[in-house]
């Protein structure tokens, strides 16, 4: 059932309030400055009409898991020409890069997990000549699950270095993880969030990067407040905004 304008507006207000509240708490304890978390509304399987309702309520960043669905939605007459900033958050195959980069308002790809994918994406974006770099996050398989995509933590520095030194049409923004589903916070902090924080600390030390400029994309509908408290600057929220969606096989980043 489609969500109403009122329900989407109320949900966005609730999520923003909670995320900013967590950010204020985090700012009291983190040792370096943390920017306000960016809210990416995950609209996979949702119609363009619901994206438009969220847009009309001030939302600009939207995430999609499937290339074909993203391209179709971005070109929908309801959304074409609007200042929608699309994030691709699903597993990306190299043979889909040209299709994905056909969108001039593709804002970020959050799932770069190999040098080969980074190189292909770089070449594809360069050919488009949009006049700006494409923002990318390096995806880390922090839980080391076979069912999850992403590079190993030990591979992060080399992959980030490759993006920064060999991919002149890509802009390295930070690290992203999905993590294990259903962590019980009564047992302590989320180990996947802690792993991503550690991975950022390590890569910044090795490559001499300013840690405050390297983002962390972690946290979804069930745990975005905990993610922000742990240092997330980019949360991917789907069901808490648009309502529960029916399952659609294995996806790159549930929300």
C-alpha positions in Angstrom: 0.0 0.0 0.0 1.4 3.4 -1.0 2.4 5.7 1.8 0.4 9.0 2.1 2.0 12.4 1.9 1.2 12.9 5.6 2.8 9.7 6.7 6.0 10.3 4.7 6.2 13.9 6.0 5.7 12.7 9.6 8.2 9.9 9.2 10.9 12.2 7.7 10.4 14.6 10.6 10.8 11.8 13.1 13.9 10.3 11.5 15.5 13.7 11.2 14.8 14.6 14.8 16.2 11.3 16.1 19.3 11.5 13.9 20.1 15.1 15.0 19.5 14.1 18.6 22.0 11.3 18.3 24.4 13.7 16.5 24.3 16.1 19.4 25.1 13.3 21.9 27.9 12.0 19.7 29.4 15.5 19.4 29.9 15.5 23.1 32.1 12.4 23.1 33.9 12.1 19.8 37.4 13.4 19.7 37.1 15.0 16.3 34.4 17.1 14.7 31.5 15.1 13.2 29.3 16.6 10.5 25.5 16.3 10.8 24.4 13.0 9.4 23.1 12.9 5.9 19.8 11.2 5.5 19.6 9.0 2.4 16.0 7.9 1.8 16.1 4.4 0.4 13.3 4.2 -2.2 13.8 0.8 -3.7 10.6 -0.9 -4.9 8.7 2.4 -4.1 7.0 4.3 -6.9 8.2 7.7 -8.2 5.1 9.3 -6.6 6.4 8.4 -3.1 9.9 9.8 -3.9 8.2 13.0 -5.1 6.3 13.2 -1.8 9.5 12.9 0.2 11.2 15.5 -2.1 8.3 17.9 -1.6 9.0 17.5 2.2 12.6 18.6 1.8 14.3 15.3 1.1 17.0 15.4 -1.5 19.2 12.3 -1.2 17.7 9.0 -2.3 19.2 5.6 -2.5 18.5 2.7 -4.8 19.8 -0.9 -4.9 19.2 -1.9 -8.5 20.7 -0.2 -11.5 17.7 -0.7 -13.8 15.2 0.5 -11.2 17.3 3.6 -10.4 17.7 4.5 -14.1 13.9 4.1 -14.7 13.0 6.1 -11.6 15.4 8.9 -12.3 14.0 9.3 -15.8 10.4 9.2 -14.6 8.6 12.4 -15.8 7.6 13.1 -12.1 11.3 13.3 -11.0 13.3 14.3 -14.1 14.7 17.8 -13.8 14.4 17.9 -10.0 17.4 18.3 -7.7 17.3 14.6 -6.6 20.7 13.4 -5.6 20.8 9.6 -6.3 23.0 7.2 -4.3 23.6 3.7 -5.6 23.8 1.4 -2.6 23.5 -2.1 -4.1 26.1 -4.5 -5.4 27.4 -3.1 -8.7 28.6 -5.3 -11.5 31.2 -3.8 -13.9 29.0 -4.4 -16.9 26.3 -2.2 -15.4 28.6 0.9 -14.9 27.8 2.5 -18.3 24.1 2.2 -17.6 24.4 3.7 -14.1 26.6 6.6 -15.2 24.0 7.7 -17.8 22.4 9.6 -14.9 24.0 13.1 -14.6 22.5 13.5 -11.1 24.0 10.3 -9.8 25.5 11.8 -6.6 27.4 8.8 -5.1 28.2 5.1 -5.5 28.5 3.7 -2.0 29.5 0.1 -2.9 33.0 0.2 -4.6 34.6 -3.0 -3.3 37.5 -3.7 -5.8 40.1 -2.0 -7.8 38.7 -3.4 -11.0 35.2 -2.0 -10.2 36.8 1.4 -9.3 38.7 1.5 -12.6 35.7 0.6 -14.7 33.5 3.1 -12.9 36.1 5.8 -13.3 36.5 5.3 -17.0 32.7 5.2 -17.5 32.2 8.4 -15.6 35.0 10.1 -17.4 33.5 9.4 -20.8 30.3 11.2 -19.7 32.2 14.5 -19.3 29.8 15.9 -16.7 32.4 18.3 -15.4 32.6 16.9 -11.8 34.0 13.9 -10.0 31.7 11.1 -8.9 31.7 10.6 -5.2 32.4 7.0 -4.0 32.5 5.1 -0.8 34.6 2.0 -0.3 32.3 -0.9 0.9 33.8 -2.9 3.7 32.5 -6.4 4.7 32.9 -5.7 8.4 31.1 -8.8 9.5 33.1 -11.1 7.1 29.9 -12.8 6.0 29.9 -14.7 2.7 26.4 -13.3 2.0 27.7 -9.7 2.1 29.7 -7.8 -0.5 32.6 -5.6 0.3 36.3 -5.7 0.6 38.1 -7.1 3.7 39.2 -4.6 6.3 42.8 -5.5 5.5 42.2 -4.5 1.9 40.8 -1.0 2.6 44.0 1.1 2.5 45.1 -0.3 -0.8 41.7 0.2 -2.4 41.4 3.7 -1.1 44.9 4.5 -2.3 43.9 3.2 -5.7 40.8 5.3 -5.9 42.7 8.4 -4.8 45.8 8.0 -7.0 44.5 6.1 -10.1 40.9 7.2 -10.6 41.0 10.8 -11.5 37.2 11.0 -12.1 36.3 9.6 -8.7 36.2 11.4 -5.4 36.8 9.2 -2.4 34.3 10.2 0.3 34.5 7.5 2.9 33.7 3.9 4.0 30.4 2.1 4.0 29.2 -1.1 5.6 26.0 -3.0 5.9 26.9 -5.2 8.8 25.2 -8.1 10.5 21.5 -7.8 11.0 19.8 -7.9 14.4 22.6 -6.9 16.8 21.4 -6.9 20.4 22.5 -3.6 21.8 21.9 -4.9 25.3 25.1 -6.9 24.8 27.2 -3.8 23.9 28.1 -1.6 20.9 27.6 -2.9 17.4 30.9 -4.6 16.4 30.4 -3.8 12.7 30.2 -0.1 13.5 33.3 -0.4 15.7 35.1 -2.2 12.9 34.3 0.5 10.4 35.4 3.2 12.8 38.7 1.3 13.2 39.1 0.9 9.5 38.7 4.6 9.0 41.3 5.3 11.7 43.7 2.9 10.1 43.4 4.1 6.5 43.7 7.8 7.7 46.8 6.9 9.6 48.4 4.9 6.7 47.5 7.4 3.9 47.8 10.6 6.1 44.2 11.6 5.5 42.2 14.1 7.6 39.9 11.8 9.6 37.2 14.5 9.8 36.9 14.5 6.0 36.5 10.7 5.7 32.8 9.8 6.0 31.2 6.7 7.5 28.1 5.3 5.8 26.5 3.0 8.3 23.1 2.6 10.0 19.7 1.8 8.6 16.1 2.0 9.9 16.6 -0.3 12.8 19.8 1.1 14.1 20.5 4.5 12.7 20.6 6.3 16.0 23.2 3.9 17.3 25.1 4.3 14.1 25.2 8.1 14.5 26.3 7.7 18.1 29.2 5.6 16.8 30.2 8.2 14.2 28.1 7.7 11.1 27.8 10.7 8.8 25.5 9.0 6.3 22.5 6.8 7.2 20.4 4.8 4.8 16.7 4.8 5.8 14.0 3.0 3.9 11.2 1.3 5.9 11.2 4.0 8.6 10.2 6.5 5.9 8.3 4.6 3.3 7.0 1.7 5.3 7.9 -2.0 5.1 8.6 -3.3 1.6 8.1 -6.8 0.3 11.2 -8.9 0.0 12.9 -8.9 -3.4 15.7 -11.5 -3.2 19.2 -10.6 -2.1 20.0 -6.9 -2.1 23.2 -5.0 -1.7 22.1 -2.9 1.2 18.9 -3.4 3.0 17.5 -0.4 4.8 
